[in-house]
Amino acid sequence: EVHTLRYWEKEFPQYLKPTRTAGGQRRYRPEDISSILQIKRLLKDEMFSIAGARRALRIETERSYS
């Protein structure tokens, strides 16, 4: 849902930053889609809270840079 994506953009700004056209439309890049799917998995499938999902994403990001 559109309202869900907008909410997630506010709650997960470091992971979800779609680019915008000159007219202000959002353009989701492949890395944005990947983040959306990760956030959806954590919140909907694994039943994490927003704070828990942020922590899990941070840990996953730290592991990928290690």
mmCIF file as Biopython writes it, N, C-alpha, C and O atoms, coordinates in Angstrom:
data_model
#
loop_
_atom_site.group_PDB
_atom_site.id
_atom_site.type_symbol
_atom_site.label_atom_id
_atom_site.label_alt_id
_atom_site.label_comp_id
_atom_site.label_asym_id
_atom_site.label_entity_id
_atom_site.label_seq_id
_atom_site.pdbx_PDB_ins_code
_atom_site.Cartn_x
_atom_site.Cartn_y
_atom_site.Cartn_z
_atom_site.occupancy
_atom_site.B_iso_or_equiv
_atom_site.auth_seq_id
_atom_site.auth_asym_id
_atom_site.pdbx_PDB_model_num
ATOM 1   N N  . GLU A ? 1  ? 0.830  -1.187  0.000   1.0 0.0 1  A 1 
ATOM 2   C CA . GLU A ? 1  ? 0.000  0.000   0.000   1.0 0.0 1  A 1 
ATOM 3   C C  . GLU A ? 1  ? 0.878  1.256   0.000   1.0 0.0 1  A 1 
ATOM 4   O O  . GLU A ? 1  ? 1.952  1.287   0.600   1.0 0.0 1  A 1 
ATOM 5   N N  . VAL A ? 2  ? 0.395  2.268   -0.679  1.0 0.0 2  A 1 
ATOM 6   C CA . VAL A ? 2  ? 1.136  3.527   -0.782  1.0 0.0 2  A 1 
ATOM 7   C C  . VAL A ? 2  ? 1.382  4.138   0.596   1.0 0.0 2  A 1 
ATOM 8   O O  . VAL A ? 2  ? 2.497  4.571   0.888   1.0 0.0 2  A 1 
ATOM 9   N N  . HIS A ? 3  ? 0.350  4.176   1.449   1.0 0.0 3  A 1 
ATOM 10  C CA . HIS A ? 3  ? 0.525  4.796   2.764   1.0 0.0 3  A 1 
ATOM 11  C C  . HIS A ? 3  ? 1.544  4.034   3.609   1.0 0.0 3  A 1 
ATOM 12  O O  . HIS A ? 3  ? 2.235  4.637   4.430   1.0 0.0 3  A 1 
ATOM 13  N N  . THR A ? 4  ? 1.644  2.738   3.421   1.0 0.0 4  A 1 
ATOM 14  C CA . THR A ? 4  ? 2.625  1.936   4.151   1.0 0.0 4  A 1 
ATOM 15  C C  . THR A ? 4  ? 4.035  2.295   3.702   1.0 0.0 4  A 1 
ATOM 16  O O  . THR A ? 4  ? 4.928  2.454   4.534   1.0 0.0 4  A 1 
ATOM 17  N N  . LEU A ? 5  ? 4.240  2.424   2.409   1.0 0.0 5  A 1 
ATOM 18  C CA . LEU A ? 5  ? 5.561  2.802   1.902   1.0 0.0 5  A 1 
ATOM 19  C C  . LEU A ? 5  ? 5.969  4.176   2.426   1.0 0.0 5  A 1 
ATOM 20  O O  . LEU A ? 5  ? 7.120  4.370   2.817   1.0 0.0 5  A 1 
ATOM 21  N N  . ARG A ? 6  ? 5.043  5.129   2.437   1.0 0.0 6  A 1 
ATOM 22  C CA . ARG A ? 6  ? 5.355  6.473   2.932   1.0 0.0 6  A 1 
ATOM 23  C C  . ARG A ? 6  ? 5.738  6.412   4.408   1.0 0.0 6  A 1 
ATOM 24  O O  . ARG A ? 6  ? 6.685  7.073   4.836   1.0 0.0 6  A 1 
ATOM 25  N N  . TYR A ? 7  ? 5.011  5.628   5.172   1.0 0.0 7  A 1 
ATOM 26  C CA . TYR A ? 7  ? 5.309  5.472   6.595   1.0 0.0 7  A 1 
ATOM 27  C C  . TYR A ? 7  ? 6.686  4.845   6.786   1.0 0.0 7  A 1 
ATOM 28  O O  . TYR A ? 7  ? 7.467  5.309   7.616   1.0 0.0 7  A 1 
ATOM 29  N N  . TRP A ? 8  ? 6.986  3.810   6.035   1.0 0.0 8  A 1 
ATOM 30  C CA . TRP A ? 8  ? 8.290  3.159   6.152   1.0 0.0 8  A 1 
ATOM 31  C C  . TRP A ? 8  ? 9.417  4.104   5.752   1.0 0.0 8  A 1 
ATOM 32  O O  . TRP A ? 8  ? 10.504 4.042   6.327   1.0 0.0 8  A 1 
ATOM 33  N N  . GLU A ? 9  ? 9.176  4.974   4.779   1.0 0.0 9  A 1 
ATOM 34  C CA . GLU A ? 9  ? 10.197 5.962   4.404   1.0 0.0 9  A 1 
ATOM 35  C C  . GLU A ? 9  ? 10.535 6.850   5.591   1.0 0.0 9  A 1 
ATOM 36  O O  . GLU A ? 9  ? 11.695 7.219   5.775   1.0 0.0 9  A 1 
ATOM 37  N N  . LYS A ? 10 ? 9.543  7.197   6.394   1.0 0.0 10 A 1 
ATOM 38  C CA . LYS A ? 10 ? 9.768  8.036   7.579   1.0 0.0 10 A 1 
ATOM 39  C C  . LYS A ? 10 ? 10.440 7.248   8.698   1.0 0.0 10 A 1 
ATOM 40  O O  . LYS A ? 10 ? 11.304 7.778   9.396   1.0 0.0 10 A 1 
ATOM 41  N N  . GLU A ? 11 ? 10.053 6.000   8.874   1.0 0.0 11 A 1 
ATOM 42  C CA . GLU A ? 11 ? 10.573 5.185   9.971   1.0 0.0 11 A 1 
ATOM 43  C C  . GLU A ? 11 ? 11.945 4.577   9.688   1.0 0.0 11 A 1 
ATOM 44  O O  . GLU A ? 11 ? 12.700 4.295   10.618  1.0 0.0 11 A 1 
ATOM 45  N N  . PHE A ? 12 ? 12.269 4.375   8.417   1.0 0.0 12 A 1 
ATOM 46  C CA . PHE A ? 12 ? 13.535 3.742   8.037   1.0 0.0 12 A 1 
ATOM 47  C C  . PHE A ? 12 ? 14.288 4.598   7.014   1.0 0.0 12 A 1 
ATOM 48  O O  . PHE A ? 12 ? 14.642 4.104   5.943   1.0 0.0 12 A 1 
ATOM 49  N N  . PRO A ? 13 ? 14.536 5.875   7.328   1.0 0.0 13 A 1 
ATOM 50  C CA . PRO A ? 13 ? 15.124 6.769   6.314   1.0 0.0 13 A 1 
ATOM 51  C C  . PRO A ? 13 ? 16.529 6.370   5.870   1.0 0.0 13 A 1 
ATOM 52  O O  . PRO A ? 13 ? 16.920 6.664   4.740   1.0 0.0 13 A 1 
ATOM 53  N N  . GLN A ? 14 ? 17.285 5.715   6.725   1.0 0.0 14 A 1 
ATOM 54  C CA . GLN A ? 14 ? 18.638 5.311   6.341   1.0 0.0 14 A 1 
ATOM 55  C C  . GLN A ? 14 ? 18.646 4.105   5.401   1.0 0.0 14 A 1 
ATOM 56  O O  . GLN A ? 14 ? 19.669 3.820   4.779   1.0 0.0 14 A 1 
ATOM 57  N N  . TYR A ? 15 ? 17.535 3.401   5.289   1.0 0.0 15 A 1 
ATOM 58  C CA . TYR A ? 15 ? 17.459 2.208   4.449   1.0 0.0 15 A 1 
ATOM 59  C C  . TYR A ? 15 ? 16.563 2.381   3.228   1.0 0.0 15 A 1 
ATOM 60  O O  . TYR A ? 15 ? 16.664 1.616   2.269   1.0 0.0 15 A 1 
ATOM 61  N N  . LEU A ? 16 ? 15.705 3.363   3.260   1.0 0.0 16 A 1 
ATOM 62  C CA . LEU A ? 16 ? 14.717 3.531   2.196   1.0 0.0 16 A 1 
ATOM 63  C C  . LEU A ? 16 ? 14.693 4.983   1.739   1.0 0.0 16 A 1 
ATOM 64  O O  . LEU A ? 16 ? 14.054 5.834   2.358   1.0 0.0 16 A 1 
ATOM 65  N N  . LYS A ? 17 ? 15.405 5.253   0.640   1.0 0.0 17 A 1 
ATOM 66  C CA . LYS A ? 17 ? 15.517 6.619   0.116   1.0 0.0 17 A 1 
ATOM 67  C C  . LYS A ? 17 ? 15.274 6.617   -1.388  1.0 0.0 17 A 1 
ATOM 68  O O  . LYS A ? 17 ? 16.228 6.654   -2.165  1.0 0.0 17 A 1 
ATOM 69  N N  . PRO A ? 18 ? 14.018 6.573   -1.809  1.0 0.0 18 A 1 
ATOM 70  C CA . PRO A ? 18 ? 13.764 6.598   -3.251  1.0 0.0 18 A 1 
ATOM 71  C C  . PRO A ? 18 ? 14.184 7.940   -3.853  1.0 0.0 18 A 1 
ATOM 72  O O  . PRO A ? 18 ? 14.089 8.982   -3.204  1.0 0.0 18 A 1 
ATOM 73  N N  . THR A ? 19 ? 14.637 7.897   -5.077  1.0 0.0 19 A 1 
ATOM 74  C CA . THR A ? 19 ? 14.952 9.138   -5.769  1.0 0.0 19 A 1 
ATOM 75  C C  . THR A ? 19 ? 13.643 9.760   -6.225  1.0 0.0 19 A 1 
ATOM 76  O O  . THR A ? 19 ? 12.601 9.103   -6.224  1.0 0.0 19 A 1 
ATOM 77  N N  . ARG A ? 20 ? 13.698 11.020  -6.611  1.0 0.0 20 A 1 
ATOM 78  C CA . ARG A ? 20 ? 12.489 11.713  -7.067  1.0 0.0 20 A 1 
ATOM 79  C C  . ARG A ? 20 ? 12.734 12.336  -8.426  1.0 0.0 20 A 1 
ATOM 80  O O  . ARG A ? 20 ? 13.831 12.797  -8.740  1.0 0.0 20 A 1 
ATOM 81  N N  . THR A ? 21 ? 11.692 12.336  -9.209  1.0 0.0 21 A 1 
ATOM 82  C CA . THR A ? 21 ? 11.749 12.985  -10.511 1.0 0.0 21 A 1 
ATOM 83  C C  . THR A ? 21 ? 11.614 14.493  -10.303 1.0 0.0 21 A 1 
ATOM 84  O O  . THR A ? 21 ? 11.353 14.956  -9.193  1.0 0.0 21 A 1 
ATOM 85  N N  . ALA A ? 22 ? 11.790 15.237  -11.366 1.0 0.0 22 A 1 
ATOM 86  C CA . ALA A ? 22 ? 11.617 16.692  -11.290 1.0 0.0 22 A 1 
ATOM 87  C C  . ALA A ? 22 ? 10.210 17.046  -10.822 1.0 0.0 22 A 1 
ATOM 88  O O  . ALA A ? 22 ? 10.012 18.074  -10.174 1.0 0.0 22 A 1 
ATOM 89  N N  . GLY A ? 23 ? 9.249  16.215  -11.140 1.0 0.0 23 A 1 
ATOM 90  C CA . GLY A ? 23 ? 7.862  16.437  -10.727 1.0 0.0 23 A 1 
ATOM 91  C C  . GLY A ? 23 ? 7.542  15.939  -9.331  1.0 0.0 23 A 1 
ATOM 92  O O  . GLY A ? 23 ? 6.414  16.095  -8.863  1.0 0.0 23 A 1 
ATOM 93  N N  . GLY A ? 24 ? 8.522  15.337  -8.651  1.0 0.0 24 A 1 
ATOM 94  C CA . GLY A ? 24 ? 8.335  14.880  -7.279  1.0 0.0 24 A 1 
ATOM 95  C C  . GLY A ? 24 ? 7.896  13.439  -7.126  1.0 0.0 24 A 1 
ATOM 96  O O  . GLY A ? 24 ? 7.675  12.984  -6.004  1.0 0.0 24 A 1 
ATOM 97  N N  . GLN A ? 25 ? 7.765  12.707  -8.222  1.0 0.0 25 A 1 
ATOM 98  C CA . GLN A ? 25 ? 7.372  11.295  -8.116  1.0 0.0 25 A 1 
ATOM 99  C C  . GLN A ? 25 ? 8.535  10.463  -7.596  1.0 0.0 25 A 1 
ATOM 100 O O  . GLN A ? 25 ? 9.693  10.715  -7.930  1.0 0.0 25 A 1 
ATOM 101 N N  . ARG A ? 26 ? 8.216  9.477   -6.782  1.0 0.0 26 A 1 
ATOM 102 C CA . ARG A ? 26 ? 9.247  8.595   -6.247  1.0 0.0 26 A 1 
ATOM 103 C C  . ARG A ? 26 ? 9.641  7.563   -7.297  1.0 0.0 26 A 1 
ATOM 104 O O  . ARG A ? 26 ? 8.801  7.052   -8.038  1.0 0.0 26 A 1 
ATOM 105 N N  . ARG A ? 27 ? 10.926 7.273   -7.341  1.0 0.0 27 A 1 
ATOM 106 C CA . ARG A ? 27 ? 11.472 6.224   -8.206  1.0 0.0 27 A 1 
ATOM 107 C C  . ARG A ? 27 ? 12.262 5.275   -7.313  1.0 0.0 27 A 1 
ATOM 108 O O  . ARG A ? 27 ? 13.277 5.652   -6.728  1.0 0.0 27 A 1 
ATOM 109 N N  . TYR A ? 28 ? 11.789 4.056   -7.220  1.0 0.0 28 A 1 
ATOM 110 C CA . TYR A ? 28 ? 12.441 3.065   -6.361  1.0 0.0 28 A 1 
ATOM 111 C C  . TYR A ? 28 ? 13.503 2.311   -7.158  1.0 0.0 28 A 1 
ATOM 112 O O  . TYR A ? 28 ? 13.223 1.720   -8.200  1.0 0.0 28 A 1 
ATOM 113 N N  . ARG A ? 29 ? 14.718 2.350   -6.639  1.0 0.0 29 A 1 
ATOM 114 C CA . ARG A ? 29 ? 15.850 1.645   -7.252  1.0 0.0 29 A 1 
ATOM 115 C C  . ARG A ? 29 ? 15.848 0.201   -6.748  1.0 0.0 29 A 1 
ATOM 116 O O  . ARG A ? 29 ? 15.140 -0.119  -5.793  1.0 0.0 29 A 1 
ATOM 117 N N  . PRO A ? 30 ? 16.631 -0.666  -7.379  1.0 0.0 30 A 1 
ATOM 118 C CA . PRO A ? 30 ? 16.687 -2.059  -6.905  1.0 0.0 30 A 1 
ATOM 119 C C  . PRO A ? 30 ? 17.053 -2.179  -5.424  1.0 0.0 30 A 1 
ATOM 120 O O  . PRO A ? 30 ? 16.515 -3.039  -4.727  1.0 0.0 30 A 1 
ATOM 121 N N  . GLU A ? 31 ? 17.954 -1.334  -4.940  1.0 0.0 31 A 1 
ATOM 122 C CA . GLU A ? 31 ? 18.318 -1.397  -3.517  1.0 0.0 31 A 1 
ATOM 123 C C  . GLU A ? 31 ? 17.161 -0.955  -2.619  1.0 0.0 31 A 1 
ATOM 124 O O  . GLU A ? 31 ? 17.040 -1.429  -1.490  1.0 0.0 31 A 1 
ATOM 125 N N  . ASP A ? 32 ? 16.308 -0.044  -3.115  1.0 0.0 32 A 1 
ATOM 126 C CA . ASP A ? 32 ? 15.114 0.338   -2.355  1.0 0.0 32 A 1 
ATOM 127 C C  . ASP A ? 32 ? 14.135 -0.826  -2.280  1.0 0.0 32 A 1 
ATOM 128 O O  . ASP A ? 32 ? 13.556 -1.092  -1.227  1.0 0.0 32 A 1 
ATOM 129 N N  . ILE A ? 33 ? 13.954 -1.511  -3.390  1.0 0.0 33 A 1 
ATOM 130 C CA . ILE A ? 33 ? 13.052 -2.668  -3.417  1.0 0.0 33 A 1 
ATOM 131 C C  . ILE A ? 33 ? 13.551 -3.743  -2.457  1.0 0.0 33 A 1 
ATOM 132 O O  . ILE A ? 33 ? 12.760 -4.356  -1.740  1.0 0.0 33 A 1 
ATOM 133 N N  . SER A ? 34 ? 14.859 -3.970  -2.444  1.0 0.0 34 A 1 
ATOM 134 C CA . SER A ? 34 ? 15.452 -4.939  -1.520  1.0 0.0 34 A 1 
ATOM 135 C C  . SER A ? 34 ? 15.165 -4.541  -0.073  1.0 0.0 34 A 1 
ATOM 136 O O  . SER A ? 34 ? 14.797 -5.386  0.744   1.0 0.0 34 A 1 
ATOM 137 N N  . SER A ? 35 ? 15.331 -3.261  0.244   1.0 0.0 35 A 1 
ATOM 138 C CA . SER A ? 35 ? 15.048 -2.776  1.597   1.0 0.0 35 A 1 
ATOM 139 C C  . SER A ? 35 ? 13.572 -2.943  1.946   1.0 0.0 35 A 1 
ATOM 140 O O  . SER A ? 35 ? 13.238 -3.346  3.060   1.0 0.0 35 A 1 
ATOM 141 N N  . ILE A ? 36 ? 12.700 -2.638  1.007   1.0 0.0 36 A 1 
ATOM 142 C CA . ILE A ? 36 ? 11.263 -2.795  1.243   1.0 0.0 36 A 1 
ATOM 143 C C  . ILE A ? 36 ? 10.931 -4.245  1.570   1.0 0.0 36 A 1 
ATOM 144 O O  . ILE A ? 36 ? 10.167 -4.522  2.494   1.0 0.0 36 A 1 
ATOM 145 N N  . LEU A ? 37 ? 11.504 -5.158  0.817   1.0 0.0 37 A 1 
ATOM 146 C CA . LEU A ? 37 ? 11.238 -6.577  1.065   1.0 0.0 37 A 1 
ATOM 147 C C  . LEU A ? 37 ? 11.793 -7.023  2.413   1.0 0.0 37 A 1 
ATOM 148 O O  . LEU A ? 37 ? 11.169 -7.832  3.100   1.0 0.0 37 A 1 
ATOM 149 N N  . GLN A ? 38 ? 12.956 -6.508  2.798   1.0 0.0 38 A 1 
ATOM 150 C CA . GLN A ? 38 ? 13.523 -6.837  4.116   1.0 0.0 38 A 1 
ATOM 151 C C  . GLN A ? 38 ? 12.627 -6.293  5.228   1.0 0.0 38 A 1 
ATOM 152 O O  . GLN A ? 38 ? 12.321 -7.000  6.188   1.0 0.0 38 A 1 
ATOM 153 N N  . ILE A ? 39 ? 12.213 -5.049  5.096   1.0 0.0 39 A 1 
ATOM 154 C CA . ILE A ? 39 ? 11.356 -4.430  6.105   1.0 0.0 39 A 1 
ATOM 155 C C  . ILE A ? 39 ? 10.034 -5.188  6.210   1.0 0.0 39 A 1 
ATOM 156 O O  . ILE A ? 39 ? 9.550  -5.458  7.309   1.0 0.0 39 A 1 
ATOM 157 N N  . LYS A ? 40 ? 9.461  -5.524  5.073   1.0 0.0 40 A 1 
ATOM 158 C CA . LYS A ? 40 ? 8.204  -6.274  5.074   1.0 0.0 40 A 1 
ATOM 159 C C  . LYS A ? 40 ? 8.377  -7.627  5.768   1.0 0.0 40 A 1 
ATOM 160 O O  . LYS A ? 40 ? 7.533  -8.030  6.568   1.0 0.0 40 A 1 
ATOM 161 N N  . ARG A ? 41 ? 9.466  -8.323  5.460   1.0 0.0 41 A 1 
ATOM 162 C CA . ARG A ? 41 ? 9.722  -9.624  6.088   1.0 0.0 41 A 1 
ATOM 163 C C  . ARG A ? 41 ? 9.820  -9.485  7.599   1.0 0.0 41 A 1 
ATOM 164 O O  . ARG A ? 41 ? 9.224  -10.267 8.340   1.0 0.0 41 A 1 
ATOM 165 N N  . LEU A ? 42 ? 10.570 -8.491  8.053   1.0 0.0 42 A 1 
ATOM 166 C CA . LEU A ? 42 ? 10.760 -8.302  9.495   1.0 0.0 42 A 1 
ATOM 167 C C  . LEU A ? 42 ? 9.455  -7.927  10.196  1.0 0.0 42 A 1 
ATOM 168 O O  . LEU A ? 42 ? 9.145  -8.461  11.261  1.0 0.0 42 A 1 
ATOM 169 N N  . LEU A ? 43 ? 8.704  -7.025  9.609   1.0 0.0 43 A 1 
ATOM 170 C CA . LEU A ? 43 ? 7.489  -6.541  10.266  1.0 0.0 43 A 1 
ATOM 171 C C  . LEU A ? 43 ? 6.309  -7.492  10.129  1.0 0.0 43 A 1 
ATOM 172 O O  . LEU A ? 43 ? 5.592  -7.733  11.101  1.0 0.0 43 A 1 
ATOM 173 N N  . LYS A ? 44 ? 6.100  -8.029  8.949   1.0 0.0 44 A 1 
ATOM 174 C CA . LYS A ? 44 ? 4.898  -8.833  8.690   1.0 0.0 44 A 1 
ATOM 175 C C  . LYS A ? 44 ? 5.103  -10.323 8.968   1.0 0.0 44 A 1 
ATOM 176 O O  . LYS A ? 44 ? 4.258  -10.970 9.586   1.0 0.0 44 A 1 
ATOM 177 N N  . ASP A ? 45 ? 6.246  -10.864 8.500   1.0 0.0 45 A 1 
ATOM 178 C CA . ASP A ? 45 ? 6.466  -12.300 8.645   1.0 0.0 45 A 1 
ATOM 179 C C  . ASP A ? 45 ? 7.053  -12.665 10.005  1.0 0.0 45 A 1 
ATOM 180 O O  . ASP A ? 45 ? 6.627  -13.630 10.638  1.0 0.0 45 A 1 
ATOM 181 N N  . GLU A ? 46 ? 8.041  -11.877 10.447  1.0 0.0 46 A 1 
ATOM 182 C CA . GLU A ? 46 ? 8.721  -12.203 11.704  1.0 0.0 46 A 1 
ATOM 183 C C  . GLU A ? 46 ? 8.154  -11.438 12.896  1.0 0.0 46 A 1 
ATOM 184 O O  . GLU A ? 46 ? 8.592  -11.633 14.030  1.0 0.0 46 A 1 
ATOM 185 N N  . MET A ? 47 ? 7.177  -10.567 12.636  1.0 0.0 47 A 1 
ATOM 186 C CA . MET A ? 47 ? 6.440  -9.847  13.685  1.0 0.0 47 A 1 
ATOM 187 C C  . MET A ? 47 ? 7.325  -8.967  14.578  1.0 0.0 47 A 1 
ATOM 188 O O  . MET A ? 47 ? 7.071  -8.845  15.776  1.0 0.0 47 A 1 
ATOM 189 N N  . PHE A ? 48 ? 8.346  -8.364  14.001  1.0 0.0 48 A 1 
ATOM 190 C CA . PHE A ? 48 ? 9.177  -7.424  14.741  1.0 0.0 48 A 1 
ATOM 191 C C  . PHE A ? 48 ? 8.397  -6.127  14.933  1.0 0.0 48 A 1 
ATOM 192 O O  . PHE A ? 48 ? 7.511  -5.801  14.144  1.0 0.0 48 A 1 
ATOM 193 N N  . SER A ? 49 ? 8.735  -5.398  15.986  1.0 0.0 49 A 1 
ATOM 194 C CA . SER A ? 49 ? 8.244  -4.029  16.138  1.0 0.0 49 A 1 
ATOM 195 C C  . SER A ? 49 ? 9.078  -3.141  15.207  1.0 0.0 49 A 1 
ATOM 196 O O  . SER A ? 49 ? 10.065 -3.598  14.632  1.0 0.0 49 A 1 
ATOM 197 N N  . ILE A ? 50 ? 8.685  -1.890  15.064  1.0 0.0 50 A 1 
ATOM 198 C CA . ILE A ? 50 ? 9.469  -0.956  14.251  1.0 0.0 50 A 1 
ATOM 199 C C  . ILE A ? 50 ? 10.885 -0.856  14.828  1.0 0.0 50 A 1 
ATOM 200 O O  . ILE A ? 50 ? 11.865 -0.946  14.088  1.0 0.0 50 A 1 
ATOM 201 N N  . ALA A ? 51 ? 10.992 -0.671  16.132  1.0 0.0 51 A 1 
ATOM 202 C CA . ALA A ? 51 ? 12.310 -0.555  16.768  1.0 0.0 51 A 1 
ATOM 203 C C  . ALA A ? 51 ? 13.123 -1.840  16.585  1.0 0.0 51 A 1 
ATOM 204 O O  . ALA A ? 51 ? 14.325 -1.787  16.327  1.0 0.0 51 A 1 
ATOM 205 N N  . GLY A ? 52 ? 12.475 -2.967  16.716  1.0 0.0 52 A 1 
ATOM 206 C CA . GLY A ? 52 ? 13.162 -4.247  16.528  1.0 0.0 52 A 1 
ATOM 207 C C  . GLY A ? 52 ? 13.636 -4.432  15.100  1.0 0.0 52 A 1 
ATOM 208 O O  . GLY A ? 52 ? 14.728 -4.948  14.861  1.0 0.0 52 A 1 
ATOM 209 N N  . ALA A ? 53 ? 12.814 -4.009  14.150  1.0 0.0 53 A 1 
ATOM 210 C CA . ALA A ? 53 ? 13.200 -4.106  12.740  1.0 0.0 53 A 1 
ATOM 211 C C  . ALA A ? 53 ? 14.380 -3.186  12.452  1.0 0.0 53 A 1 
ATOM 212 O O  . ALA A ? 53 ? 15.285 -3.560  11.707  1.0 0.0 53 A 1 
ATOM 213 N N  . ARG A ? 54 ? 14.383 -1.982  13.034  1.0 0.0 54 A 1 
ATOM 214 C CA . ARG A ? 54 ? 15.527 -1.076  12.857  1.0 0.0 54 A 1 
ATOM 215 C C  . ARG A ? 54 ? 16.814 -1.725  13.371  1.0 0.0 54 A 1 
ATOM 216 O O  . ARG A ? 54 ? 17.853 -1.686  12.712  1.0 0.0 54 A 1 
ATOM 217 N N  . ARG A ? 55 ? 16.720 -2.328  14.573  1.0 0.0 55 A 1 
ATOM 218 C CA . ARG A ? 55 ? 17.895 -3.008  15.151  1.0 0.0 55 A 1 
ATOM 219 C C  . ARG A ? 55 ? 18.366 -4.134  14.251  1.0 0.0 55 A 1 
ATOM 220 O O  . ARG A ? 55 ? 19.562 -4.264  13.993  1.0 0.0 55 A 1 
ATOM 221 N N  . ALA A ? 56 ? 17.443 -4.947  13.775  1.0 0.0 56 A 1 
ATOM 222 C CA . ALA A ? 56 ? 17.801 -6.080  12.916  1.0 0.0 56 A 1 
ATOM 223 C C  . ALA A ? 56 ? 18.443 -5.599  11.617  1.0 0.0 56 A 1 
ATOM 224 O O  . ALA A ? 56 ? 19.418 -6.193  11.156  1.0 0.0 56 A 1 
ATOM 225 N N  . LEU A ? 57 ? 17.917 -4.547  11.030  1.0 0.0 57 A 1 
ATOM 226 C CA . LEU A ? 57 ? 18.499 -3.999  9.805   1.0 0.0 57 A 1 
ATOM 227 C C  . LEU A ? 57 ? 19.895 -3.450  10.072  1.0 0.0 57 A 1 
ATOM 228 O O  . LEU A ? 57 ? 20.805 -3.643  9.266   1.0 0.0 57 A 1 
ATOM 229 N N  . ARG A ? 58 ? 20.066 -2.764  11.205  1.0 0.0 58 A 1 
ATOM 230 C CA . ARG A ? 58 ? 21.378 -2.233  11.558  1.0 0.0 58 A 1 
ATOM 231 C C  . ARG A ? 58 ? 22.390 -3.365  11.723  1.0 0.0 58 A 1 
ATOM 232 O O  . ARG A ? 58 ? 23.521 -3.263  11.248  1.0 0.0 58 A 1 
ATOM 233 N N  . ILE A ? 59 ? 21.989 -4.432  12.387  1.0 0.0 59 A 1 
ATOM 234 C CA . ILE A ? 59 ? 22.882 -5.579  12.590  1.0 0.0 59 A 1 
ATOM 235 C C  . ILE A ? 59 ? 23.231 -6.222  11.254  1.0 0.0 59 A 1 
ATOM 236 O O  . ILE A ? 59 ? 24.394 -6.544  11.010  1.0 0.0 59 A 1 
ATOM 237 N N  . GLU A ? 60 ? 22.236 -6.412  10.384  1.0 0.0 60 A 1 
ATOM 238 C CA . GLU A ? 60 ? 22.489 -6.987  9.057   1.0 0.0 60 A 1 
ATOM 239 C C  . GLU A ? 60 ? 23.434 -6.105  8.251   1.0 0.0 60 A 1 
ATOM 240 O O  . GLU A ? 60 ? 24.309 -6.608  7.547   1.0 0.0 60 A 1 
ATOM 241 N N  . THR A ? 61 ? 23.259 -4.793  8.352   1.0 0.0 61 A 1 
ATOM 242 C CA . THR A ? 61 ? 24.130 -3.861  7.627   1.0 0.0 61 A 1 
ATOM 243 C C  . THR A ? 61 ? 25.553 -3.930  8.164   1.0 0.0 61 A 1 
ATOM 244 O O  . THR A ? 61 ? 26.510 -3.947  7.389   1.0 0.0 61 A 1 
ATOM 245 N N  . GLU A ? 62 ? 25.699 -3.970  9.493   1.0 0.0 62 A 1 
ATOM 246 C CA . GLU A ? 62 ? 27.031 -4.061  10.087  1.0 0.0 62 A 1 
ATOM 247 C C  . GLU A ? 62 ? 27.723 -5.354  9.681   1.0 0.0 62 A 1 
ATOM 248 O O  . GLU A ? 62 ? 28.928 -5.350  9.426   1.0 0.0 62 A 1 
ATOM 249 N N  . ARG A ? 63 ? 27.001 -6.439  9.618   1.0 0.0 63 A 1 
ATOM 250 C CA . ARG A ? 63 ? 27.589 -7.731  9.214   1.0 0.0 63 A 1 
ATOM 251 C C  . ARG A ? 63 ? 28.063 -7.684  7.760   1.0 0.0 63 A 1 
ATOM 252 O O  . ARG A ? 63 ? 29.109 -8.240  7.425   1.0 0.0 63 A 1 
ATOM 253 N N  . SER A ? 64 ? 27.297 -7.025  6.909   1.0 0.0 64 A 1 
ATOM 254 C CA . SER A ? 64 ? 27.663 -6.986  5.501   1.0 0.0 64 A 1 
ATOM 255 C C  . SER A ? 64 ? 28.896 -6.118  5.256   1.0 0.0 64 A 1 
ATOM 256 O O  . SER A ? 64 ? 29.588 -6.292  4.253   1.0 0.0 64 A 1 
ATOM 257 N N  . TYR A ? 65 ? 29.176 -5.178  6.176   1.0 0.0 65 A 1 
ATOM 258 C CA . TYR A ? 65 ? 30.356 -4.330  6.022   1.0 0.0 65 A 1 
ATOM 259 C C  . TYR A ? 65 ? 31.559 -4.874  6.772   1.0 0.0 65 A 1 
ATOM 260 O O  . TYR A ? 65 ? 32.655 -4.324  6.662   1.0 0.0 65 A 1 
ATOM 261 N N  . SER A ? 66 ? 31.375 -5.939  7.529   1.0 0.0 66 A 1 
ATOM 262 C CA . SER A ? 66 ? 32.474 -6.532  8.296   1.0 0.0 66 A 1 
ATOM 263 C C  . SER A ? 66 ? 33.281 -7.499  7.480   1.0 0.0 66 A 1 
ATOM 264 O O  . SER A ? 66 ? 34.241 -8.080  7.985   1.0 0.0 66 A 1 
#
